[in-house]
Amino acid sequence: MKSTQCWLALAIALAGMSSAYAQDMGKANIIRVYSDVVAPPDQQAYEAGTKAFNQCLAQHGFKFGWDAWAHETGDTYSYSYTSQPVSWETFDAMQAAGKACDQALRTSVNPHLKSETSAFVEVMPELTHMAKGAGMTSPFIEVTYFKLKPGHDASETFTDDVKKITAAANKSNWPGHYVVGKVRMGAEGAPDFIVLFPAKNWGEVGNETNPTLWKMVEGVYGKDDTAALRKSLNDVVQESSSHVDSYNADLSYKPTSK
């Protein structure tokens, strides 16, 4: 979106979930997302500070994982961090456990930030099409934001239309895969929904799935119904945009299993 800052590269933790896991996750379907914008001269110090913060978390036995993502297109001096999918109640425990490293965050990371934004993302398994049993952390992700027109009807229409697309993808065993998340408490300018398309390399990022998404839908519903579905979806979208992120293992935090 033109008005959306690079604060939500969500989420790519979503792409690390199999559809089977997403269906069984119950209440553990909320992801916390932070996105940081860093000035180019501060990039090295910022990354060093993030590693120091992660080291502090490890020393205090912090048991909640965070994945780091570097923005490859758009604002390339932006970073996003996504928690594992958990229940709302888990964030109370996460906040309490992280207090021991609050000072490390303020002194090592915050001085190098131009800005930071945060939101929650609710995983929508009924809108998602992933290969059964496919558990992965994708090396790349195409992140597409959708800002809808105001009103409850727009959200309901978008959800219903994407459900139909996903039903077609499931029925046709479409080889393309995507994950859909609904943004919660993202504040002004935030998108309403995010769709993530995982990719193993730049070749997959740049080449469309064969058949394309709408050709796949047409093969299931026919030309007329597909045209009506596409128009319905377009009519409720105010604006959208896409960018590509890559997984950053050096800045991710993985708790040590005991």
C-alpha positions as a printed Julia matrix, in Angstrom:
258×3 Matrix{Float64}:
   0.0     0.0     0.0
   1.2     3.49   -0.74
   0.41    4.66    2.8
   1.8     1.62    4.59
   5.25    1.75    6.08
   7.48   -1.32    5.97
   6.45   -2.26    9.49
   4.78   -5.56    8.72
   6.87   -8.1     6.9
   4.95  -10.61    8.79
   5.19  -12.85    9.07
   6.79  -15.09    7.44
   6.55  -17.31   10.37
   3.17  -18.02    8.9
   4.84  -19.64    5.94
   6.62  -21.97    8.3
   3.36  -23.65    9.28
   1.86  -26.61    7.49
  -1.84  -26.52    6.73
  -2.33  -29.48    9.05
  -0.68  -27.62   11.89
  -2.7   -24.49   11.15
  -5.92  -26.48   11.33
  -4.97  -28.05   14.68
  -3.45  -25.02   16.36
  -6.7   -24.1    18.15
  -6.27  -20.86   20.05
  -2.53  -20.68   19.29
  -3.08  -18.61   16.16
  -1.78  -15.13   17.05
   1.58  -13.77   15.91
   3.24  -10.61   17.23
   5.08   -8.59   14.6
   7.62   -5.81   15.08
   9.13   -3.91   12.16
  12.17   -1.66   12.48
  13.45    1.03   10.15
  17.17    1.75   10.46
  19.28    4.52    8.95
  22.02    3.12    6.65
  24.93    4.4     8.81
  23.41    2.6    11.85
  22.86   -0.75   10.19
  25.99   -2.45   11.51
  25.49   -1.18   15.06
  21.8    -2.11   14.95
  22.53   -5.68   13.92
  25.21   -6.0    16.6
  22.76   -4.66   19.16
  20.09   -7.15   18.09
  22.55  -10.01   18.51
  23.45   -8.72   21.98
  19.77   -8.58   22.88
  19.28  -12.15   21.67
  22.26  -13.23   23.75
  20.64  -11.67   26.81
  17.43  -13.58   26.11
  19.39  -16.83   25.88
  21.21  -16.13   29.14
  17.87  -15.68   30.89
  16.34  -18.82   29.4
  13.78  -17.01   27.25
  11.74  -19.83   25.67
   9.83  -18.02   22.92
  11.28  -17.97   19.42
  11.46  -14.95   17.1
  12.21  -15.05   13.36
  13.99  -12.13   11.7
  13.35  -11.0     8.13
  15.29   -8.53    5.99
  13.36   -6.48    3.45
  14.79   -7.23    0.01
  12.53   -4.82   -1.88
  10.78   -1.66   -0.74
  12.62   -0.07    2.18
  15.72   -2.28    2.2
  16.89   -0.88    5.55
  13.9    -2.42    7.32
  13.76   -5.55    9.44
  10.76   -7.48   10.72
  10.5    -9.91   13.62
   7.7   -12.44   14.07
   6.84  -14.55   17.06
   5.72  -18.13   16.86
   1.92  -18.55   16.72
   0.61  -18.66   20.29
  -2.55  -17.92   22.26
  -3.36  -14.41   23.48
  -2.64  -15.56   27.05
   0.9   -16.6    26.11
   1.86  -12.99   25.45
   1.47  -12.27   29.17
   4.12  -14.89   29.94
   6.26  -13.68   27.04
   6.19  -10.08   28.28
   7.05  -11.1    31.84
   9.94  -13.32   30.7
  11.39  -10.61   28.47
  11.57   -7.9    31.15
  15.03   -9.07   32.18
  16.38   -7.86   28.82
  14.39   -4.64   28.46
  17.44   -2.57   29.36
  19.59   -4.41   26.81
  16.99   -3.59   24.18
  16.9     0.1    25.15
  20.68    0.5    25.14
  21.78   -1.83   22.32
  18.97   -1.6    19.76
  16.72    1.43   20.28
  19.42    4.1    19.76
  19.85    2.88   16.18
  16.17    2.93   15.21
  14.55    5.52   12.97
  11.16    4.06   13.88
   9.42    0.89   15.01
   5.86   -0.37   14.54
   4.03   -3.39   15.88
   0.81   -5.31   15.38
  -0.74   -8.71   15.94
  -1.69  -11.01   13.08
  -4.38  -13.67   13.36
  -3.67  -16.71   11.24
  -6.65  -17.61    9.01
  -6.26  -21.34    8.2
  -9.61  -21.46    6.4
  -8.25  -18.92    3.9
  -4.84  -20.56    3.56
  -3.57  -23.01    0.91
  -0.41  -24.85    1.93
   0.84  -28.31    1.03
  -0.29  -30.92    3.53
   2.44  -31.66    6.05
   4.71  -28.95    4.62
   6.62  -27.56    7.56
   9.25  -25.04    6.53
  10.79  -21.67    7.08
  10.86  -20.19    3.63
  14.1   -18.51    2.48
  12.03  -15.86    0.69
   8.5   -14.56    0.99
   6.4   -12.25   -1.12
   4.27  -10.2     1.25
   1.11   -8.64   -0.16
  -0.85   -6.1     1.88
  -4.57   -5.47    1.4
  -6.17   -2.32    2.77
  -9.94   -2.61    2.44
 -12.57    0.05    2.01
 -14.18    1.17    5.29
 -16.98   -0.87    6.77
 -17.72   -4.34    8.06
 -19.19   -5.48    4.74
 -15.85   -5.08    2.96
 -14.11   -7.39    5.45
 -16.84  -10.02    5.18
 -16.8    -9.89    1.39
 -13.01  -10.19    1.25
 -13.09  -13.17    3.61
 -15.86  -14.92    1.67
 -14.14  -14.34   -1.67
 -10.77  -15.63   -0.49
 -12.51  -18.69    0.98
 -13.86  -19.44   -2.5
 -10.42  -19.02   -4.04
  -8.91  -21.32   -1.43
 -11.66  -23.9    -1.98
 -10.78  -23.88   -5.68
  -7.07  -24.23   -4.9
  -7.75  -27.18   -2.62
 -10.09  -28.85   -5.1
  -7.66  -28.51   -8.01
  -4.52  -29.31   -5.95
  -3.05  -26.05   -7.18
   0.76  -26.12   -6.84
   0.93  -22.49   -5.68
   0.81  -21.91   -1.93
  -0.1   -18.99    0.28
  -0.95  -18.07    3.86
  -3.49  -15.43    4.87
  -3.38  -13.38    8.09
  -5.76  -10.78    9.5
  -4.12   -7.75   11.1
  -5.26   -6.96   14.63
  -4.59   -3.65   16.39
  -2.28   -2.36   13.69
  -3.21    1.32   14.19
  -3.75    3.91   11.47
  -2.37    3.02    8.04
  -2.07   -0.7     8.74
  -3.32   -3.21    6.18
  -6.38   -5.29    7.02
  -5.1    -8.57    5.58
  -1.75   -9.98    4.53
  -1.18  -12.75    1.99
   2.19  -14.5     1.98
   3.65  -16.47   -0.91
   6.71  -18.53    0.16
   9.57  -19.19   -2.26
  12.79  -21.19   -2.13
  14.79  -18.81   -4.35
  14.56  -15.77   -6.61
  13.53  -17.99   -9.51
  10.36  -18.94   -7.62
   9.79  -15.34   -6.57
   9.92  -14.08  -10.16
   8.01  -16.81  -11.98
   4.25  -17.18  -11.73
   2.74  -20.53  -10.81
   1.39  -22.51  -13.75
  -1.55  -22.18  -14.0
  -1.81  -18.69  -12.58
  -4.14  -18.19   -9.63
  -7.02  -16.8   -11.66
  -6.64  -19.43  -14.39
  -6.86  -22.03  -11.65
 -10.03  -20.43  -10.27
 -11.51  -20.24  -13.78
 -10.85  -23.95  -14.24
 -12.99  -24.69  -11.17
 -15.8   -22.11  -11.4
 -15.84  -21.13  -15.09
 -15.23  -17.76  -16.76
 -18.39  -15.93  -15.71
 -18.28  -16.86  -12.01
 -14.55  -16.17  -11.88
 -15.05  -12.73  -13.42
 -17.76  -11.98  -10.86
 -15.54  -13.2    -8.01
 -12.62  -11.11   -9.19
 -14.81   -8.01   -9.48
 -16.26   -8.59   -6.01
 -12.78   -8.79   -4.54
 -11.51   -5.74   -6.41
 -14.53   -3.69   -5.35
 -13.71   -3.98   -1.63
  -9.94   -3.4    -1.88
  -8.89    0.21   -1.37
  -5.22   -0.37   -2.15
  -2.6    -3.1    -2.09
   1.15   -3.51   -2.46
   3.8    -6.23   -2.37
   7.41   -6.59   -1.34
   9.89   -9.44   -0.84
  11.66  -10.44    2.39
  14.4   -12.94    3.13
  14.93  -14.97    6.29
  17.82  -13.7     8.46
  19.16  -16.51   10.63
  21.81  -14.3    12.29
  19.21  -11.98   13.82
  16.62  -14.64   14.67
  16.25  -15.97   18.21
  15.86  -19.7    18.73
  15.43  -20.88   22.33
  17.7   -23.65   23.48
  15.76  -26.83   24.18
  16.47  -28.51   27.49
